[in-house]
Amino acid sequence: MSYIVITEKDLEALVKAVKLGEEIKPSQQAKRDVFKEYGITGTFKDRILTAIYYDIWKRVGIIDRIASEITNVSNVAILDPWLRASLRVAIEILVFERFIKESRYRDAKNLFITYFKRRIAKMLSDHTHSYVGAYFWDIIDKIASYKWEPRNVMEKWEYKYMVSQTIINKLLNLVGKEETIKILKEFNKVYPISIRVNTLKSSVEEVVEELKKSGIEPQRSEYVSTVLKFKGPYNFDKSNLFKEGKIVIQEEASALASIILNPKPGEVVVDMCAAPGGKTQHIGELMKNNGIIYAFDIDELRIKRMKELLKRTGIEIVKIFKEDARNAPKILGVEVADKILLDAPCSSSGTIMKNPELRWRITEERINELTKLQMELLETAIKLAKKGGRILYTTCSLFREENEDIIQKILNKHHNKVRLVPLNGPFDQGFLPGTMRAWPHKHKTYGFFYALLEVF
């Protein structure tokens, strides 16, 4: 790779994208927004800079340890966000990026040092304080001379698979060494783009034909008939299929959830953690825009995206509440819903391949917090369901604590009110008979858990 591909302005875009990647979820949305702002999207360098951006998040735990050592702070979380993002980009470029080492231009590293000192230091001064810019300027030489080596076997695994010791140990305890290695390898594969056809506005055949006209050869999912997969990149901002609401960005494991819930026209449905709305839209589509969907979420930005999605795809039966779903019975009453979707907040450990920052953010403490919330939300769902109503509990987590253990606790506590409706495919049976799991290394899709409950 030639050194001239990446400019000072590109480095600035990377820093801004990494900084926003901490604030906007999913992190790829931050990247898309910034790259569009800087005119990178769709250019010849888009793929190169995207790869660097994701590499930063893939090894951010290791990068942050180096940053802590170089800055002599115990935790980089205490640093100014702009400085933290700049350090992450500088360490990735100067310590880890192969293209500098492999560059035929012998002075490539010094060129990037100049870029960081000149453009990024000034950017820091402008966004924070001149002292911060000066501090970054001084520390760049220290970063450039840093040599990283793993200190033990677990750090070798972390570096090889670019995932934290916490995740490695949890997977080892869950499925053993052989399966863990397969999953870790899968985490580092690039999955194809996955879209679902909105059958209210188009057909699979029409979408396939349109994609082929633009040189794309989509493959139909073997699990969800309306899902198509194809190799990227794909510019959704310029896609008429997307702008006209004929397609929705959604993975097949996620799309299967609404199908399992099986909402019918005229029913009352509650989507408890709805934004950004992919499943909400799908439910409305399956209901043929007939009935009512009460959608709850607390994230204003994600709700905004949900409203845009629903408008674009023509779904008109959704009433949105910017409220914690645990308050839904006070708002809607009890025993009001025919169907309830609880796509619960979770560690999202099954989506690490598309959300690289999760590789280092998942902790035991965070999982404990989530399981408490998951139980409370499921208890709320039981209150909302009519007799004979069904609740689909899903997560995109691989961990048993967030999945089978939650369902078993609910069944034990409400054995005289709730039963498990067995799921028999298309994915594997979960660790609790009747539940179901999609595994990345087995099904080539994101990790997902499904449990269907019925209130009697």
N, C-alpha and C positions, 0 to 999 in steps of 0.2 A: 504494500500500500504506500502511496506517495504521501509525504508529509504535508503537501500543499492542499490536500483534500479538506482538512479541518482548519478553519480560520479562527481569529480571536472572537468574532461575533458568534460563531458556533459554540465556542466554550462558554460564552455568556449565556446562550440559550440553554446549554446543558445545566449550568448552575441554577438558573431560574426554574427549569423543569424539576430538578432534584429538590429544590426548596419547596416548590408547590406540591411535589409528590408526597410530602409529609402531611399536607393539609387536605388534599383532594383525593377521594377514593372512588374508583380504583386509580392507582398511580398512573396507569397508561392514559387516563383522561387528562392528567396534568401535562404529560408529554405531548399529547395531541394538541392541546390548547396552545402551549408555548411554541411548538414547532410550526404551527399555523401562523402564529403572531410573527415569527422570525422568517417566514417564507421558506422554511425547510421542507414542509410537507410536499411529497410528490417529486422532490428533486433527486438528483443522482446520489446525494449524500445522506438522504433520509435514512436509508437502511444502516449505514455506518454509524450515524449518531444514535439511532434507535438501539443498536446493539450495545454501544457504550453505556447508554442510559440504563438498560436492563442489567448489564454486567455490574454496574455500581450497586443496584439494589440486590443483585444476587449475592454479592459478597460484602454487603454493607456492615455486617457484624465484624468481619476481619478488618475492614477499612476503618471502622470506628475505634477498634483497639489500637490500631496504628496511630490514629489521630489523637487518642488519649495519651499515648506514649510521647508523641512529638510535642504536644501542647502542654503536657504535664498536668492534665485535669483528670479527675477520677471518672467522669462521665461526660461525653460530648453533648449530652442533652442540656447541659448548663450553658453551652456556648450560644452566641447569637445565631439564629437560624440561617442567615445569609452566609455567615462565616462557616458554619457547619457544612452547608451545601458546597461551598467553595473548596473546603478541605477534602470532602468526599470526591469531588471531580478531580482535584489535583492528585490525590493518592491513586485513584484508578488510572489516570493517564500516565503518571510518572513512575509508579511502582509496578503496576500490573499489566498495562496494555502492551500486548505483543507487537502491535504495529509500529511502536517506536523502536523496539529492539530489532525488528525485522526490516526497518526502513532502509532503503538504499542511500538515503541522504544521511551522511554520517553525523550531521549536526542537528538531527531532528529533535532530540531531547532538549537541547539548548534553545531551540526555537520555541518549544512549548513553555519552557521556563520564562522566556521573554513575554509570551502571550499572557501567562498568569500574572506576572509582575506588572505588566502594562495595562491590560484591559480589565482583568478580574479584580486586581487591587483597587483600581479606580472605581469599579462598580461597587465594591464594598464600601468605599469611602462615601460614595453618593447615597447608598441605601441605608447606611448605618452611621458611622463616624470615621473621620480621617484616621484616627488611631487604629481602628480595625483594619483599614486598608493597608496601613503601614506595617501592622503586625503580620498580616498575610504575606506582604512583600518580603519581609525578613525571613519567614518560615519556609518559603518555597525551596530554597537551596537545601534545607534539612530534609524535606520530603523527597527531593530529587536524588539524594544520596542514600536514602533508606533502603536496606536490604531485608526482605521478609523471608523467614523460614518457619515451617511448622515445628512446634516444640514437642508434640507427642502424637500418638496414633489418632486420637479423636480430632485434633487440629488438622491432621492430614485428611481425614474424612470430611471435615468441614470444608476444607479448601477444594478437595476433589469433587464433592457433590454440591458445594456452595449452599449449605444449609446448616442450621445451628445444632449444637450438641443436644439441646432440649428436644428437638424434633427427632433427631436420630435415635436417641434413647427411648422416646415414646413409641416409635415405630418398631424398634427391636423388641420391646415388651409386648407389643400388640401382635406382631406377625412373625417374629424371628429374623435371623440374619439374612437368610436367602431371599425372602420376600422383601425385606427392607432394602436391600441393594437394588432390587428390581424397581421398587418405587422411587428410590433416590435417583436412579438413572432416568426414569420417566420424567421426574421433575425438571430435568435439563434438556428435554426435547421441545422443539418448537411445534406446537399444535397448529393445524390448519384453522383458517377463519371459519366460524360456524354461524349460519344464519337460519332463521325460521321464516317460512313463507306465511304471510298474513292472508288466509283464505277468504277473508271478507273483501279483499281488493284484488287478489290475483290467484293464480294456480301455480303449482310446482313446475308444471310443464312450461308455462309462460316465463317464469323466472329463469329456468334452466336455459331456455332459448336466448333470453336477453344476455345472460352471462356469457354464453358461448359466442355471441356476436362481439363481445369485448375481449375475446381470447381466453376466457376462463373455462376450465373443464370441471364443473362441480361434481361431487360424489354425493349420492343420497344416503342419508343415515340409515343404518340397519335397525336402529332402535326407535326413531321417530320419523315417520314418513314425510313430514313437512320440513325437515331440517336438511340443509345442504352444506357441504364442507368443501373448501377449496384453498389452495395455497395463496398466501398473500404476497405482496401488499395489495390492499384494495382501498381506494379513496371513497369512503362513505359520503363525505361532504359533497362530492361531485356526482354521486350515484343517483340517477332518477328513480331507480327501484327503491332506494332508501328514502329519498325526499318525498316520494309519493306514498310512502307507508306500505309498500308491497312486501318489504322484508324487514325483519327485526333481528338485531344482533343478539343471539342466544345460543348457548351450547346445548347439545342434545340431552345431557343428563338433567339440566335445568328445565328444558322444555317438557321432559317426561312428567315432571311434577304435576302440571295442570291437567295432563291427560289422566293420570292416576286419580286425581281429585274428582274428575268427571262431572264438572258443573253442567247443569241443564238450563235451557232457556226458561225464564220465569222464576228461577230460584233466587234466594237471598244468600250472598256469599260475603264472608269477611276475609280480607287479606290483611293479616295482622302486622307484617313488616314489609310493606309493599314496594317502596321506592328502591331502585329507579324504574320499576314497573314492567319489566319483561314478562313476569308471570301474571301480573294483573291484566295486561293487554291480552295475553293468551287465554285467560279465563273468560274475559269479555268476548273474545272471538269465538270460543267454544259455546258460549251462551247465545251466540248470534245477536248480540246487542239487545237482549231481551231479559230483563230482570234487574237486579241491583247488586253492585259490588261496593262494599264499604272498605276503603283502603286507608290504613293507618301507617304513619311514619313520623319520625321526629326530625329528620335531616332536611333542612330547607332546600339545599342545593339539589339533593337527589329527588325531592318532590318536584322541583322545577323541571328536571329532566323527565320525570314521569308524566307530567302534564303535557310536555312537548311530544312525548312518544304517543300518548293516548290521542292527542289531537291529530298527529300525523297519520295514525293507523285507523282513525275513524271509530274509536271506542267511546260511546256516549253514556254508558250506564254506571260510571264510577263516581262515587262521592268520596272526596279525599278529606281526611282529618289530619292536621298537623298535631298529632297527639300521641303520647305513649299508649301502645295498644293495651296495656294493663288497665287503662281507664275506659276501655271500650264498653264494658257492661254498664257503667254510669251514663254513658252517652247513648247507647243503643238499647239498653235493657238486657235481660237474660233470656236464654232459650229463643233466640231470634234467627239463627242462621241455619240454613240447610247444609251448607258446606263452609269449611274454614280452612284456609291455608296459613300455616305457621312455618314460614321459611325463616327459621330462627337466627338471630345474630349468633355467630360462631367464630371459631378460630380461622375458618376458611382454609384449613390445611390441605384440603383436596384441590385447591386452585393455585398452588404455589407456582406452577409453570406459567401462569398468566399474571400473577401478582407477586413479583419477586421480592418485594419488601417484606412479605410475610415470613420469608426464610429466617428472619432474625427477630421478628416482633412477637412471636408466639412464646409465651412463658406459662409456667404452671399457675402462677398467680392470676394471669389473665383468663386461663381456662376455668379456674375456680369461680371467678366472677361471672363468666358466661354461663356456666352450668346453673348457677343460682337464678340468673335471669331467664334461662330456658325453662326451668321448672315453673317459675311464676307466670310466664307467658302461656305455657301449656295448661296450667290451672285455669287461667283466664279463658282460654279457648273452650274448655269444658263447660264453663258457665254460659258462654255465648251460644253453644250448640243446642238446637232443638232435639227432642227425643227422636232417635233415628237419624240424626244429623251426623255427618262425618268430618273428621279433622285429619288433615294430612300434615304430619310433622316432618320437615326436611332440614337438613344442614348440608353444607359443602365441606364438612369436617371429616377427617379420617379417624378421629379419636373416639374410643368407646365411651368415655365419660360424657360426651356431648350427644351421644346417639342412643345405643341400646340401653345404657345405664339409666338415662332419663326416662325412656319408655317403660322400663321395668319398674322404676319407682312409681310412675303414674299408675300402672296396672295394679301394683300392690296396694296403693292407697285408695284407688277407685274401682276395685274389683267388682263392686256391686252396681257400677254405673257405666263403666267403659270397657269395651273389648277391642282386641286387636283383629283387624281384618287382614288375613294373610295375603301377602304379595308374592306372586310366583314367577317373576321375571319381568323384563328381559335380562336384568342383571343378576348378581349372585345373592343368595340368602345372606342376611346379616348374622351376627353372632347370636342374636335373639331370633329364634324361628318365627317366620311370618314377616320380619322386616327385610329390607333389601339394601344392598350396597352396590354402587358403581365404583370400580377400582381403576385408577389411571393405567397401571401396568397390565391389567387384564382386558379392559374394555376400550382403551385408548380414548378415554374421555375424562373429564374432571371428576375427582372423587365426590361422591354424593351418597347421602343416607335418606331412606324413605321409611316411614311408619304410618299406616293408615288406621285410625281409631274410629270407632262408632259408639255414640252415646245411646244407651238403652234405658 
